[in-house]
Amino acid sequence: MSTIEAISLAPAEEFRNKMAEFEKMRRELDGMRKGAIADLLKKRKDFVAQQEKERKEFMKASTLELRQLGYEPSDGESEKSNGHEASPVADPFAPIFATTDKPKLQMSPEMREAKRQKQLAWRQRTGRAGNGTRGRSTGSAKFSDTTHCPICEINGHDARAHRGQEKKRPFTRAELIDRGYSTKED
């Protein structure tokens, strides 16, 4: 081998050596990662087992205390709690906490009438009385007795009241009453 060949092969050989070292380190790190995962899984399993053991001890002690206080489970109560194995006495508070619905408060007829009267007074005060205006104000200055409509040829509103009509035409008697421009006695 000549010196020219030795010089040209040296960087390639060095690269291969570095790659081999890198692969070796990667395998070692991967093994360490798998070992750490296995340790954590074992610790978690041991923790869950310890918690289950403590839960069973608590259930046993509380069952004994409940029986000493004269509590016996009813027929409708399950002997299993939360899918775990059967305990001698089911959780006595489970039926209480099982319902999340709050009771609805009922208003007395007097309270309902007072509320209705208050709403009616507000509607009258603000000009939103229940006269078919569907919440629109009836006390506007734009729709007064002095305003004249060239389409209907009557006082009480102007042509803007006909904006919703595709073809402009006079309102019928029923429409005038419904819009609050006329009363039934007229």
DRENPA-3360 file (N, C-alpha, C; in nm, 2 decimals, always signed):
BEGIN
1 = MSTIEAIS = +0.08/-0.12/+0.00/+0.00/+0.00/+0.00/+0.09/+0.12/+0.00 ~ +0.06/+0.21/-0.09/+0.14/+0.33/-0.10/+0.09/+0.44/+0.00 ~ +0.16/+0.54/+0.02/+0.13/+0.65/+0.11/+0.01/+0.72/+0.06 ~ -0.01/+0.73/-0.07/-0.13/+0.80/-0.13/-0.25/+0.73/-0.09 ~ -0.25/+0.59/-0.11/-0.37/+0.51/-0.07/-0.40/+0.52/+0.08 ~ -0.30/+0.52/+0.16/-0.31/+0.53/+0.31/-0.37/+0.66/+0.34 ~ -0.33/+0.77/+0.28/-0.39/+0.90/+0.31/-0.53/+0.91/+0.27 ~ -0.57/+0.85/+0.15/-0.71/+0.86/+0.11/-0.80/+0.77/+0.18;
9 = LAPAEEFR = -0.75/+0.66/+0.24/-0.84/+0.57/+0.31/-0.85/+0.61/+0.46 ~ -0.77/+0.69/+0.51/-0.77/+0.73/+0.65/-0.90/+0.79/+0.69 ~ -0.95/+0.89/+0.62/-1.08/+0.96/+0.66/-1.20/+0.86/+0.65 ~ -1.21/+0.78/+0.56/-1.32/+0.68/+0.55/-1.31/+0.58/+0.66 ~ -1.19/+0.53/+0.69/-1.18/+0.44/+0.81/-1.22/+0.50/+0.94 ~ -1.18/+0.63/+0.95/-1.21/+0.70/+1.07/-1.36/+0.72/+1.09 ~ -1.42/+0.75/+0.97/-1.57/+0.77/+0.97/-1.64/+0.64/+1.01 ~ -1.60/+0.52/+0.96/-1.66/+0.39/+0.99/-1.64/+0.36/+1.14;
17 = NKMAEFEK = -1.52/+0.39/+1.20/-1.50/+0.37/+1.34/-1.59/+0.46/+1.43 ~ -1.61/+0.58/+1.39/-1.70/+0.67/+1.46/-1.84/+0.63/+1.45 ~ -1.88/+0.58/+1.34/-2.02/+0.53/+1.32/-2.04/+0.40/+1.41 ~ -1.94/+0.32/+1.42/-1.95/+0.20/+1.50/-1.96/+0.24/+1.65 ~ -1.88/+0.34/+1.69/-1.89/+0.39/+1.83/-2.03/+0.45/+1.85 ~ -2.08/+0.52/+1.76/-2.21/+0.58/+1.77/-2.32/+0.48/+1.79 ~ -2.32/+0.37/+1.70/-2.42/+0.27/+1.71/-2.41/+0.19/+1.85 ~ -2.29/+0.17/+1.89/-2.27/+0.11/+2.02/-2.34/+0.19/+2.14;
25 = MRRELDGM = -2.31/+0.33/+2.13/-2.37/+0.42/+2.23/-2.52/+0.42/+2.22 ~ -2.57/+0.42/+2.10/-2.72/+0.42/+2.08/-2.78/+0.30/+2.14 ~ -2.72/+0.18/+2.12/-2.77/+0.06/+2.17/-2.77/+0.06/+2.33 ~ -2.66/+0.12/+2.38/-2.65/+0.13/+2.53/-2.76/+0.22/+2.58 ~ -2.78/+0.34/+2.52/-2.88/+0.43/+2.56/-3.02/+0.37/+2.55 ~ -3.05/+0.30/+2.44/-3.17/+0.23/+2.42/-3.20/+0.13/+2.53 ~ -3.10/+0.05/+2.57/-3.11/-0.04/+2.68/-3.14/+0.03/+2.81 ~ -3.07/+0.14/+2.83/-3.09/+0.22/+2.96/-3.24/+0.27/+2.96;
33 = RKGAIADL = -3.29/+0.32/+2.84/-3.42/+0.37/+2.83/-3.52/+0.26/+2.87 ~ -3.51/+0.14/+2.81/-3.60/+0.03/+2.83/-3.59/-0.01/+2.98 ~ -3.47/-0.01/+3.04/-3.46/-0.04/+3.18/-3.54/+0.06/+3.27 ~ -3.53/+0.19/+3.23/-3.59/+0.29/+3.31/-3.75/+0.28/+3.30 ~ -3.79/+0.24/+3.18/-3.94/+0.22/+3.16/-3.98/+0.10/+3.24 ~ -3.91/+0.00/+3.24/-3.95/-0.12/+3.32/-3.95/-0.09/+3.47 ~ -3.85/-0.01/+3.52/-3.85/+0.02/+3.66/-3.98/+0.11/+3.69 ~ -4.01/+0.21/+3.61/-4.12/+0.29/+3.63/-4.25/+0.21/+3.63;
41 = LKKRKDFV = -4.27/+0.12/+3.54/-4.39/+0.04/+3.53/-4.40/-0.05/+3.65 ~ -4.29/-0.10/+3.70/-4.30/-0.18/+3.82/-4.33/-0.10/+3.94 ~ -4.27/+0.02/+3.96/-4.31/+0.11/+4.07/-4.46/+0.15/+4.06 ~ -4.51/+0.18/+3.94/-4.65/+0.21/+3.93/-4.74/+0.10/+3.97 ~ -4.70/-0.02/+3.93/-4.78/-0.14/+3.96/-4.78/-0.16/+4.11 ~ -4.66/-0.15/+4.18/-4.65/-0.16/+4.32/-4.74/-0.05/+4.39 ~ -4.73/+0.07/+4.34/-4.81/+0.18/+4.40/-4.96/+0.15/+4.40 ~ -5.01/+0.10/+4.28/-5.15/+0.07/+4.26/-5.19/-0.04/+4.36;
49 = AQQEKERK = -5.10/-0.14/+4.37/-5.13/-0.25/+4.46/-5.14/-0.20/+4.60 ~ -5.05/-0.12/+4.64/-5.05/-0.06/+4.78/-5.18/+0.02/+4.80 ~ -5.22/+0.10/+4.71/-5.34/+0.18/+4.72/-5.46/+0.09/+4.73 ~ -5.47/-0.02/+4.65/-5.58/-0.11/+4.66/-5.58/-0.18/+4.80 ~ -5.47/-0.21/+4.85/-5.46/-0.28/+4.98/-5.51/-0.18/+5.09 ~ -5.47/-0.05/+5.08/-5.52/+0.05/+5.18/-5.67/+0.07/+5.16 ~ -5.72/+0.07/+5.04/-5.86/+0.09/+5.02/-5.94/-0.02/+5.08 ~ -5.89/-0.15/+5.06/-5.96/-0.26/+5.12/-5.96/-0.25/+5.27;
57 = EFMKASTL = -5.84/-0.21/+5.33/-5.84/-0.20/+5.47/-5.93/-0.09/+5.52 ~ -5.94/+0.02/+5.45/-6.03/+0.12/+5.49/-6.18/+0.08/+5.48 ~ -6.21/+0.01/+5.37/-6.35/-0.04/+5.36/-6.38/-0.14/+5.47 ~ -6.29/-0.22/+5.50/-6.32/-0.32/+5.61/-6.34/-0.25/+5.74 ~ -6.25/-0.15/+5.77/-6.27/-0.08/+5.90/-6.39/+0.00/+5.90 ~ -6.43/+0.07/+5.79/-6.55/+0.15/+5.79/-6.67/+0.06/+5.79 ~ -6.67/-0.05/+5.73/-6.78/-0.15/+5.74/-6.81/-0.19/+5.88 ~ -6.70/-0.22/+5.95/-6.71/-0.26/+6.09/-6.77/-0.15/+6.17;
65 = ELRQLGYE = -6.73/-0.02/+6.15/-6.78/+0.09/+6.23/-6.93/+0.11/+6.19 ~ -6.96/+0.10/+6.07/-7.10/+0.12/+6.03/-7.19/+0.01/+6.09 ~ -7.15/-0.11/+6.09/-7.23/-0.21/+6.16/-7.24/-0.19/+6.31 ~ -7.14/-0.14/+6.37/-7.14/-0.11/+6.51/-7.24/+0.01/+6.54 ~ -7.26/+0.09/+6.44/-7.36/+0.20/+6.45/-7.50/+0.16/+6.41 ~ -7.51/+0.04/+6.37/-7.65/-0.02/+6.33/-7.68/+0.00/+6.19 ~ -7.59/+0.02/+6.10/-7.62/+0.04/+5.96/-7.61/-0.10/+5.89 ~ -7.71/-0.13/+5.81/-7.71/-0.25/+5.73/-7.75/-0.20/+5.59;
73 = PSDGESEK = -7.68/-0.26/+5.48/-7.72/-0.22/+5.35/-7.86/-0.26/+5.31 ~ -7.93/-0.18/+5.23/-8.06/-0.22/+5.18/-8.04/-0.32/+5.07 ~ -8.15/-0.38/+5.02/-8.15/-0.47/+4.91/-8.11/-0.41/+4.78 ~ -8.14/-0.28/+4.76/-8.11/-0.21/+4.64/-7.97/-0.17/+4.63 ~ -7.90/-0.17/+4.74/-7.76/-0.12/+4.73/-7.67/-0.24/+4.68 ~ -7.58/-0.20/+4.60/-7.49/-0.30/+4.54/-7.38/-0.34/+4.63 ~ -7.34/-0.46/+4.63/-7.23/-0.51/+4.71/-7.09/-0.48/+4.65 ~ -7.10/-0.43/+4.53/-6.97/-0.39/+4.46/-6.97/-0.24/+4.46;
81 = SNGHEASP = -6.85/-0.18/+4.48/-6.84/-0.04/+4.47/-6.73/+0.00/+4.37 ~ -6.77/+0.07/+4.27/-6.68/+0.12/+4.16/-6.61/+0.01/+4.09 ~ -6.67/-0.11/+4.07/-6.62/-0.22/+3.99/-6.51/-0.30/+4.07 ~ -6.48/-0.27/+4.19/-6.39/-0.35/+4.27/-6.46/-0.47/+4.33 ~ -6.38/-0.56/+4.39/-6.44/-0.68/+4.44/-6.54/-0.64/+4.55 ~ -6.63/-0.74/+4.58/-6.74/-0.71/+4.68/-6.68/-0.68/+4.81 ~ -6.75/-0.59/+4.88/-6.72/-0.56/+5.02/-6.84/-0.60/+5.10 ~ -6.83/-0.62/+5.23/-6.94/-0.67/+5.32/-7.05/-0.56/+5.32;
89 = VADPFAPI = -7.02/-0.43/+5.32/-7.12/-0.33/+5.32/-7.09/-0.23/+5.21 ~ -7.18/-0.20/+5.13/-7.16/-0.10/+5.02/-7.15/+0.04/+5.08 ~ -7.09/+0.13/+5.00/-7.07/+0.27/+5.04/-7.21/+0.33/+5.08 ~ -7.23/+0.37/+5.20/-7.36/+0.42/+5.24/-7.39/+0.56/+5.18 ~ -7.29/+0.63/+5.13/-7.31/+0.76/+5.08/-7.33/+0.76/+4.93 ~ -7.31/+0.65/+4.86/-7.32/+0.64/+4.72/-7.45/+0.69/+4.66 ~ -7.57/+0.66/+4.72/-7.69/+0.71/+4.67/-7.70/+0.86/+4.68 ~ -7.64/+0.92/+4.78/-7.65/+1.06/+4.80/-7.57/+1.14/+4.69;
97 = FATTDKPK = -7.45/+1.09/+4.67/-7.37/+1.16/+4.57/-7.39/+1.12/+4.43 ~ -7.47/+1.01/+4.41/-7.50/+0.97/+4.27/-7.59/+1.07/+4.20 ~ -7.67/+1.14/+4.26/-7.76/+1.23/+4.19/-7.69/+1.37/+4.19 ~ -7.68/+1.42/+4.07/-7.62/+1.55/+4.05/-7.72/+1.66/+4.02 ~ -7.84/+1.62/+4.00/-7.95/+1.71/+3.96/-7.98/+1.79/+4.09 ~ -7.99/+1.92/+4.07/-8.03/+2.00/+4.19/-8.18/+2.01/+4.18 ~ -8.25/+2.02/+4.29/-8.40/+2.03/+4.29/-8.44/+2.16/+4.23 ~ -8.54/+2.17/+4.15/-8.58/+2.29/+4.09/-8.68/+2.36/+4.19;
105 = LQMSPEMR = -8.66/+2.49/+4.21/-8.75/+2.56/+4.30/-8.87/+2.60/+4.22 ~ -8.98/+2.58/+4.29/-9.12/+2.60/+4.23/-9.17/+2.74/+4.29 ~ -9.22/+2.82/+4.20/-9.28/+2.95/+4.24/-9.42/+2.92/+4.28 ~ -9.46/+2.99/+4.39/-9.60/+2.98/+4.42/-9.69/+3.06/+4.33 ~ -9.82/+3.03/+4.32/-9.90/+3.11/+4.23/-9.90/+3.26/+4.25 ~ -9.88/+3.30/+4.38/-9.88/+3.44/+4.41/-9.75/+3.50/+4.36 ~ -9.64/+3.43/+4.37/-9.51/+3.48/+4.32/-9.51/+3.49/+4.17 ~ -9.58/+3.39/+4.10/-9.59/+3.39/+3.95/-9.67/+3.51/+3.91;
113 = EAKRQKQL = -9.78/+3.54/+3.98/-9.87/+3.66/+3.94/-9.79/+3.79/+3.97 ~ -9.72/+3.80/+4.08/-9.64/+3.92/+4.10/-9.53/+3.94/+4.00 ~ -9.47/+3.83/+3.95/-9.37/+3.84/+3.85/-9.44/+3.89/+3.71 ~ -9.55/+3.83/+3.69/-9.62/+3.87/+3.56/-9.66/+4.02/+3.57 ~ -9.71/+4.06/+3.68/-9.75/+4.20/+3.70/-9.63/+4.30/+3.68 ~ -9.52/+4.26/+3.74/-9.40/+4.34/+3.72/-9.35/+4.35/+3.58 ~ -9.36/+4.23/+3.51/-9.32/+4.23/+3.36/-9.42/+4.32/+3.28 ~ -9.54/+4.31/+3.31/-9.64/+4.39/+3.24/-9.62/+4.54/+3.26;
121 = AWRQRTGR = -9.59/+4.58/+3.39/-9.57/+4.72/+3.42/-9.45/+4.77/+3.35 ~ -9.34/+4.68/+3.34/-9.22/+4.72/+3.27/-9.25/+4.74/+3.12 ~ -9.33/+4.65/+3.06/-9.36/+4.66/+2.92/-9.44/+4.79/+2.89 ~ -9.54/+4.82/+2.98/-9.62/+4.94/+2.96/-9.53/+5.06/+2.97 ~ -9.44/+5.06/+3.07/-9.35/+5.18/+3.10/-9.26/+5.20/+2.98 ~ -9.21/+5.09/+2.92/-9.11/+5.11/+2.81/-9.18/+5.11/+2.67 ~ -9.31/+5.10/+2.67/-9.38/+5.10/+2.54/-9.37/+4.97/+2.47 ~ -9.36/+4.86/+2.54/-9.35/+4.73/+2.47/-9.47/+4.64/+2.52;
129 = AGNGTRGR = -9.59/+4.71/+2.53/-9.70/+4.64/+2.58/-9.74/+4.53/+2.48 ~ -9.81/+4.43/+2.53/-9.84/+4.31/+2.44/-9.96/+4.34/+2.35 ~ -9.93/+4.43/+2.25/-10.04/+4.47/+2.15/-10.00/+4.42/+2.01 ~ -9.92/+4.31/+2.00/-9.89/+4.26/+1.87/-9.77/+4.32/+1.81 ~ -9.69/+4.40/+1.88/-9.57/+4.46/+1.83/-9.45/+4.38/+1.83 ~ -9.46/+4.26/+1.90/-9.35/+4.17/+1.91/-9.22/+4.23/+1.96 ~ -9.23/+4.31/+2.07/-9.12/+4.37/+2.13/-9.07/+4.50/+2.07 ~ -9.14/+4.55/+1.96/-9.10/+4.68/+1.90/-9.17/+4.79/+1.98;
137 = STGSAKFS = -9.10/+4.90/+2.00/-9.15/+5.01/+2.07/-9.27/+5.07/+2.00 ~ -9.37/+5.11/+2.07/-9.49/+5.17/+2.01/-9.49/+5.32/+2.04 ~ -9.40/+5.37/+2.12/-9.40/+5.50/+2.16/-9.31/+5.59/+2.08 ~ -9.27/+5.56/+1.96/-9.18/+5.64/+1.88/-9.25/+5.76/+1.83 ~ -9.17/+5.87/+1.82/-9.22/+6.00/+1.77/-9.24/+5.99/+1.62 ~ -9.17/+5.89/+1.55/-9.19/+5.88/+1.41/-9.32/+5.83/+1.37 ~ -9.39/+5.76/+1.46/-9.52/+5.70/+1.43/-9.62/+5.77/+1.53 ~ -9.66/+5.89/+1.50/-9.75/+5.96/+1.59/-9.88/+5.98/+1.51;
145 = DTTHCPIC = -9.98/+6.04/+1.58/-10.10/+6.07/+1.51/-10.09/+6.18/+1.40 ~ -9.98/+6.26/+1.41/-9.97/+6.37/+1.31/-9.89/+6.32/+1.19 ~ -9.83/+6.20/+1.19/-9.76/+6.15/+1.08/-9.86/+6.09/+0.98 ~ -9.84/+6.13/+0.85/-9.94/+6.08/+0.75/-9.87/+5.99/+0.65 ~ -9.94/+5.88/+0.62/-9.88/+5.78/+0.52/-9.94/+5.80/+0.38 ~ -9.86/+5.82/+0.28/-9.92/+5.85/+0.15/-9.97/+5.72/+0.08 ~ -9.93/+5.60/+0.14/-9.97/+5.47/+0.08/-10.11/+5.43/+0.13 ~ -10.13/+5.44/+0.26/-10.25/+5.40/+0.32/-10.35/+5.52/+0.33;
153 = EINGHDAR = -10.30/+5.64/+0.31/-10.38/+5.76/+0.32/-10.45/+5.78/+0.45 ~ -10.37/+5.74/+0.56/-10.42/+5.77/+0.70/-10.31/+5.82/+0.78 ~ -10.34/+5.88/+0.90/-10.24/+5.93/+0.99/-10.20/+5.81/+1.08 ~ -10.09/+5.83/+1.15/-10.04/+5.73/+1.25/-9.91/+5.67/+1.21 ~ -9.87/+5.67/+1.08/-9.74/+5.62/+1.04/-9.71/+5.68/+0.91 ~ -9.58/+5.66/+0.87/-9.54/+5.71/+0.74/-9.50/+5.59/+0.65 ~ -9.45/+5.62/+0.53/-9.42/+5.51/+0.43/-9.32/+5.41/+0.47 ~ -9.24/+5.45/+0.57/-9.13/+5.35/+0.62/-9.20/+5.23/+0.68;
161 = AHRGQEKK = -9.32/+5.23/+0.72/-9.39/+5.12/+0.78/-9.41/+5.01/+0.68 ~ -9.40/+5.05/+0.55/-9.42/+4.95/+0.44/-9.29/+4.89/+0.38 ~ -9.18/+4.91/+0.46/-9.05/+4.86/+0.41/-9.05/+4.71/+0.38 ~ -9.12/+4.63/+0.46/-9.12/+4.49/+0.44/-9.21/+4.44/+0.33 ~ -9.29/+4.52/+0.27/-9.38/+4.48/+0.16/-9.30/+4.48/+0.03 ~ -9.31/+4.38/-0.05/-9.25/+4.37/-0.18/-9.31/+4.47/-0.27 ~ -9.45/+4.47/-0.28/-9.52/+4.57/-0.36/-9.60/+4.65/-0.26 ~ -9.57/+4.78/-0.26/-9.63/+4.87/-0.16/-9.78/+4.88/-0.18;
169 = RPFTRAEL = -9.86/+4.85/-0.07/-10.00/+4.86/-0.08/-10.05/+4.90/+0.06 ~ -10.17/+4.95/+0.07/-10.23/+4.99/+0.20/-10.24/+4.87/+0.29 ~ -10.22/+4.89/+0.42/-10.24/+4.79/+0.52/-10.39/+4.75/+0.53 ~ -10.42/+4.63/+0.56/-10.56/+4.59/+0.59/-10.60/+4.63/+0.73 ~ -10.72/+4.62/+0.76/-10.77/+4.66/+0.90/-10.70/+4.57/+1.00 ~ -10.69/+4.44/+0.97/-10.62/+4.35/+1.07/-10.48/+4.38/+1.09 ~ -10.41/+4.42/+0.98/-10.27/+4.45/+0.99/-10.25/+4.58/+1.07 ~ -10.34/+4.68/+1.05/-10.33/+4.80/+1.12/-10.34/+4.77/+1.27;
177 = IDRGYSTK = -10.44/+4.69/+1.31/-10.46/+4.65/+1.45/-10.34/+4.58/+1.51 ~ -10.29/+4.48/+1.43/-10.17/+4.40/+1.47/-10.05/+4.49/+1.49 ~ -10.03/+4.59/+1.41/-9.92/+4.68/+1.42/-9.94/+4.79/+1.53 ~ -10.06/+4.80/+1.58/-10.08/+4.90/+1.68/-10.11/+5.04/+1.63 ~ -10.15/+5.05/+1.50/-10.18/+5.18/+1.44/-10.33/+5.21/+1.45 ~ -10.41/+5.11/+1.49/-10.55/+5.13/+1.50/-10.60/+5.04/+1.61 ~ -10.72/+5.07/+1.66/-10.79/+4.98/+1.76/-10.91/+4.92/+1.70 ~ -10.96/+4.82/+1.77/-11.08/+4.75/+1.72/-11.20/+4.84/+1.71;
185 = ED = -11.21/+4.94/+1.80/-11.33/+5.02/+1.80/-11.34/+5.12/+1.68 ~ -11.23/+5.15/+1.62/-11.23/+5.25/+1.51/-11.32/+5.22/+1.40;
% end
